[in-house]
Amino acid sequence: MGGEGKGGSVTARVLARCFRALAPIFPLLPLLPVLPACSTDDRTPVVLYSPHGRDQLTLLERAFERHRPDIDVRWLDMGSQEILDRLRFERVNPQADVWFGGPSPIFERGTQDSLLAPYRPVWADRVDAKAIGRDDLYFPVYRTPAVIAFNSRAVSRAEAPRDWDEVLEPRWKNKVIIRDPMASGTMRAIWGLILVRSLRQTGDTARGMAWLRRLDGQTKTYTINPALLYEKLVRQEGLVSLWDLQDILISASKGMPLGYVFPRSGTVVIEDVIGLVRGSRHPEGARAFIDFVGSEEAQLLAAREVFRLPARHDLPPDSVPYWVAEVEREMVVTDVDWNLVSTRGPEWMRYWDQYVRGTGEK
């Protein structure tokens, strides 16, 4: 009887602990993937919201936990805009500790909504000061160039579009696959490049919206996530896309027939940043993770294993993967006014979604 009573007490304690841990997120269960199993794990949980995908998140989770076995890293993988929307929804009761990854304009919108808390990581002086958020609210971790991607079995590198405008040529009619821009920070950055270019050339966004309408006419479909984008390109449901370099390199390393070119007139390089969520329940662990992500070890690990272009400018040249030097040599970077993209971007995207999407001549 005594042993049975003791066992029942332990079970009750474990169940009570699980319910306490899960109670704050019951309203969000439809949005969550499979939740971690309840256990007697006494490690400190640190929750990441990130668009970086399973491969990279698992890689860094395991590497960090080797340094900090007292911390249990948990993550949710979703689009950059989805993260912003979710953090806004949870503002009064934050569930995340770290906002890990996404273009700086989306983070800037997050700062306007007071979603981030200041934290200056130990590597702060090793990155471009111009890419640091005001009041130390976010810091660059990676640089992500946008590229023109293509199915390399169906299209040779010589045949692929060499610049943005070439994607509008008749030969690519109904052969373009695009990630849904409303949920994607990468696509919003590319849209921003097109519209800022229009403003510089004409003083208005009308030419840029007309360009996007022509692209809409070339587009066979908008995919809800990157995985579907790759699948459709691989199956040759479309042959060309606009996307980011890192994902194309990862997909190609897994045997997918995907290639890329840098637009000759210049591309947008997204400052991919990280920040501490305001109201984090585990700020010490969150700060430790932020410090780790920008460390020399983690920067080189991400470059070697998942093709991330490091934001740090002090990494030993003989330690950096060969492809980094190739990218730096090949790409032409267009200077984009990110403050303008941050402030005007939501308005531009609403207009595109309501008046441009689906109106291109098919």
C-alpha positions in Angstrom: 0.0 0.0 0.0 2.8 2.4 0.9 4.7 1.7 -2.3 1.5 2.2 -4.4 0.7 5.4 -2.6 4.2 6.7 -3.3 4.0 5.8 -7.0 0.6 7.5 -7.3 2.1 10.6 -5.7 4.9 10.8 -8.2 2.5 10.3 -11.1 0.3 13.1 -9.8 3.3 15.4 -9.5 4.4 14.7 -13.0 0.9 15.2 -14.4 0.5 18.4 -12.5 3.8 19.7 -13.8 2.8 18.9 -17.4 -0.5 20.7 -17.0 1.2 23.8 -15.5 3.7 23.8 -18.4 1.1 23.4 -21.1 -1.8 25.5 -19.7 -0.5 28.8 -21.1 -0.4 27.4 -24.6 -3.6 25.5 -24.8 -5.3 28.3 -26.8 -2.5 28.0 -29.4 -2.5 24.2 -29.8 -3.9 24.3 -33.4 -0.9 26.3 -34.4 1.7 24.1 -32.8 3.5 21.0 -34.1 3.7 17.9 -31.9 4.4 19.1 -28.4 7.4 17.7 -26.4 6.4 14.7 -24.3 5.9 15.5 -20.6 8.8 14.3 -18.5 10.6 15.0 -15.3 13.3 16.9 -17.3 14.6 19.7 -15.1 16.4 21.5 -17.8 15.5 25.1 -18.5 13.4 25.4 -21.8 14.4 28.0 -24.3 11.8 28.5 -27.0 12.8 29.8 -30.5 10.5 31.1 -33.2 12.4 30.8 -36.4 12.1 30.5 -40.2 15.4 28.7 -40.5 14.0 25.2 -41.1 14.5 21.8 -39.4 18.1 21.1 -40.6 19.6 24.3 -39.3 17.5 24.4 -36.1 18.3 20.9 -35.2 22.0 21.4 -35.9 22.3 24.5 -33.6 20.0 23.0 -31.0 22.3 20.0 -30.6 25.5 22.1 -30.7 24.3 24.6 -28.1 23.0 21.9 -25.8 26.5 20.3 -25.8 27.7 23.6 -24.2 24.7 24.1 -22.0 23.3 20.7 -21.0 21.1 22.5 -18.5 19.1 24.1 -21.3 16.5 22.4 -23.5 16.2 24.2 -26.8 12.7 24.0 -28.4 11.7 25.6 -31.6 8.8 26.3 -34.0 9.6 26.7 -37.7 7.4 29.1 -39.6 7.5 32.0 -42.0 8.9 35.4 -41.0 5.6 37.2 -41.3 3.9 34.4 -39.4 6.3 34.8 -36.5 5.6 38.6 -36.4 1.9 37.9 -36.3 2.2 35.3 -33.6 4.4 37.4 -31.4 1.9 40.2 -31.6 -0.9 37.8 -30.6 1.1 36.6 -27.7 2.4 40.0 -26.6 0.6 40.0 -23.2 1.7 36.4 -22.5 4.9 35.6 -24.5 5.6 31.9 -25.3 8.9 32.5 -27.1 12.2 33.4 -25.7 14.2 34.1 -28.9 13.1 35.4 -32.3 15.7 33.7 -34.4 16.0 34.8 -38.0 14.2 37.0 -40.5 14.8 40.2 -42.5 15.6 43.3 -40.5 12.6 45.2 -41.8 10.2 42.7 -40.2 12.2 42.9 -37.0 12.0 46.7 -37.2 8.2 46.4 -37.3 8.4 44.1 -34.3 10.4 46.8 -32.4 7.6 49.3 -33.1 5.2 46.9 -31.4 7.5 46.5 -28.4 8.0 42.8 -29.1 11.8 42.8 -28.4 14.0 43.5 -25.4 17.5 45.0 -25.6 20.4 42.7 -25.4 23.9 43.3 -26.7 25.6 39.9 -27.4 29.2 39.3 -26.8 30.0 39.3 -30.5 28.2 42.6 -31.2 31.4 44.4 -32.3 32.2 41.7 -34.9 29.2 42.6 -37.2 28.2 45.5 -39.4 27.1 48.3 -37.0 24.6 49.6 -39.7 22.7 46.3 -39.5 22.2 46.5 -35.7 18.7 47.5 -34.5 18.1 50.6 -32.6 18.6 50.4 -28.8 20.3 47.0 -29.3 17.0 45.3 -30.0 18.3 43.0 -32.8 21.7 42.0 -34.3 22.7 40.5 -37.7 23.7 36.8 -37.6 23.7 35.9 -41.4 23.5 37.6 -44.7 21.0 36.0 -47.2 21.3 37.0 -50.9 18.2 36.6 -53.1 18.8 34.7 -56.3 17.1 33.4 -59.5 16.7 29.7 -59.0 15.9 27.1 -61.7 15.6 23.4 -62.3 19.1 22.4 -63.5 17.9 19.3 -65.3 15.5 21.2 -67.6 17.4 24.6 -67.8 21.1 25.0 -68.2 22.9 27.8 -66.4 23.5 29.5 -69.7 19.8 29.4 -70.5 18.6 30.6 -67.1 17.4 34.2 -66.7 20.4 36.4 -65.9 18.5 39.3 -64.4 15.2 40.1 -62.8 13.7 41.5 -66.0 14.6 38.3 -68.0 12.2 36.4 -65.8 9.4 38.3 -67.6 10.4 37.0 -71.0 7.8 35.0 -73.0 9.7 31.7 -72.7 9.1 31.6 -68.9 5.3 32.1 -69.3 3.5 29.9 -66.8 6.8 28.4 -65.7 7.5 30.5 -62.7 6.8 29.2 -59.1 6.8 31.8 -56.3 6.6 31.4 -52.5 3.6 33.3 -51.2 4.9 36.8 -50.5 2.4 37.5 -47.8 4.0 34.9 -45.5 7.6 35.2 -46.6 10.2 37.7 -45.4 12.5 36.7 -48.4 9.8 37.5 -50.9 8.8 40.7 -49.2 12.5 41.8 -49.4 12.5 41.0 -53.2 9.2 42.9 -53.7 10.8 45.7 -51.7 13.8 45.8 -54.1 11.5 46.0 -57.1 9.4 48.8 -55.6 12.3 50.8 -54.3 13.9 50.6 -57.7 10.7 52.0 -59.2 10.7 54.8 -56.7 14.3 55.7 -57.5 13.6 55.7 -61.3 10.3 57.4 -61.4 9.4 58.8 -57.9 6.5 56.4 -57.7 5.8 52.7 -57.1 3.5 52.4 -60.2 6.2 51.0 -62.5 7.2 48.5 -59.8 3.6 47.3 -59.3 3.3 47.0 -63.1 6.4 44.8 -63.1 5.0 42.6 -60.3 1.7 42.3 -62.3 3.7 41.1 -65.3 5.5 38.6 -63.0 2.1 37.5 -61.7 1.1 36.7 -65.3 4.2 34.5 -65.6 3.5 32.7 -62.3 1.9 29.3 -62.4 1.3 29.2 -58.6 2.2 30.7 -55.3 3.2 28.0 -52.8 2.3 28.1 -49.1 5.8 27.0 -47.9 9.3 26.5 -49.3 9.1 22.7 -49.3 6.3 22.9 -51.9 8.3 25.4 -53.9 11.2 22.9 -54.2 8.9 20.0 -54.9 7.2 21.8 -57.8 10.5 22.9 -59.2 11.9 19.4 -59.0 8.8 17.9 -60.7 9.1 20.6 -63.4 5.7 22.0 -62.6 7.6 25.2 -62.9 11.2 25.8 -64.0 12.2 29.2 -62.5 11.7 30.9 -59.1 13.0 33.8 -57.1 14.3 32.7 -53.7 17.2 32.8 -51.3 20.7 31.4 -51.9 21.0 29.3 -48.7 17.9 27.2 -49.3 18.8 26.5 -52.9 22.3 25.4 -51.8 20.9 23.1 -49.1 18.4 21.5 -51.6 21.1 21.0 -54.2 23.4 19.3 -51.6 20.6 16.8 -51.0 20.5 15.9 -54.6 17.7 18.1 -55.8 18.3 19.4 -59.4 18.4 23.1 -58.4 20.7 25.8 -59.6 20.9 29.5 -59.3 22.3 32.7 -60.7 22.9 36.1 -59.2 20.9 38.9 -61.1 23.4 40.9 -63.1 21.9 44.3 -62.1 22.2 43.5 -58.5 20.4 41.6 -55.8 19.1 42.3 -52.3 21.1 40.9 -49.4 18.9 40.3 -46.4 20.4 41.0 -43.0 19.1 38.0 -41.1 18.9 39.0 -37.5 18.2 37.7 -34.0 16.6 39.3 -30.9 15.5 38.6 -27.4 11.7 38.4 -27.0 10.3 41.0 -24.6 8.9 39.2 -21.5 10.9 36.1 -22.1 10.3 33.5 -19.4 13.9 32.3 -19.5 16.0 35.4 -20.4 19.3 33.9 -19.1 19.0 30.9 -21.3 17.8 33.1 -24.2 20.8 35.4 -23.9 23.2 32.4 -23.8 21.7 31.0 -27.0 22.0 34.4 -28.8 25.6 34.6 -27.7 26.2 31.1 -29.1 24.6 31.7 -32.5 27.0 34.6 -33.2 30.0 32.8 -31.9 32.9 31.8 -34.2 32.1 28.2 -33.6 28.4 28.5 -34.5 29.0 30.8 -37.5 31.4 28.4 -39.1 29.2 25.4 -38.2 26.2 27.0 -40.0 28.3 28.0 -43.0 29.8 24.5 -43.4 26.7 22.5 -42.7 23.7 24.6 -43.9 25.3 27.2 -46.2 24.7 30.2 -44.1 26.6 33.3 -45.1 28.1 34.6 -41.9 27.5 38.1 -40.7 30.7 38.2 -38.7 33.6 39.9 -40.5 36.4 38.5 -38.4 36.2 34.8 -39.2 39.6 33.2 -40.1 39.8 33.1 -43.9 41.3 29.6 -43.8 38.3 28.3 -41.8 35.5 29.7 -44.0 34.0 27.3 -46.6 35.1 27.8 -50.2 31.6 28.7 -51.4 31.6 31.8 -49.2 34.4 33.4 -51.2 32.7 32.4 -54.5 29.5 34.1 -53.4 31.2 37.2 -52.3 33.0 37.4 -55.7 30.0 36.7 -57.9 27.2 38.7 -56.3 26.4 42.4 -57.0 24.6 44.0 -54.0 22.0 46.6 -54.5 21.7 49.2 -51.8 18.1 49.1 -50.5 16.6 51.6 -48.1 15.5 49.1 -45.4 13.9 51.9 -43.3 11.6 52.7 -46.2 10.9 49.0 -46.8 10.0 48.6 -43.1 7.7 51.6 -43.0 6.0 51.3 -46.4 6.3 47.6 -46.9 3.0 46.6 -45.2 1.1 49.1 -47.3 2.8 47.9 -50.5 2.1 44.3 -49.7 -1.6 44.9 -48.9 -1.9 46.7 -52.3 -0.2 43.9 -54.1 -2.4 41.3 -52.5 -5.6 43.1 -53.2 -5.0 44.6 -56.6 -2.0 42.8 -58.3 -2.1 39.2 -57.3 -4.1 37.2 -59.9 -4.4 40.1 -62.3 -1.4 39.4 -64.6 -2.2 38.4 -68.1 -2.0 34.6 -68.3 
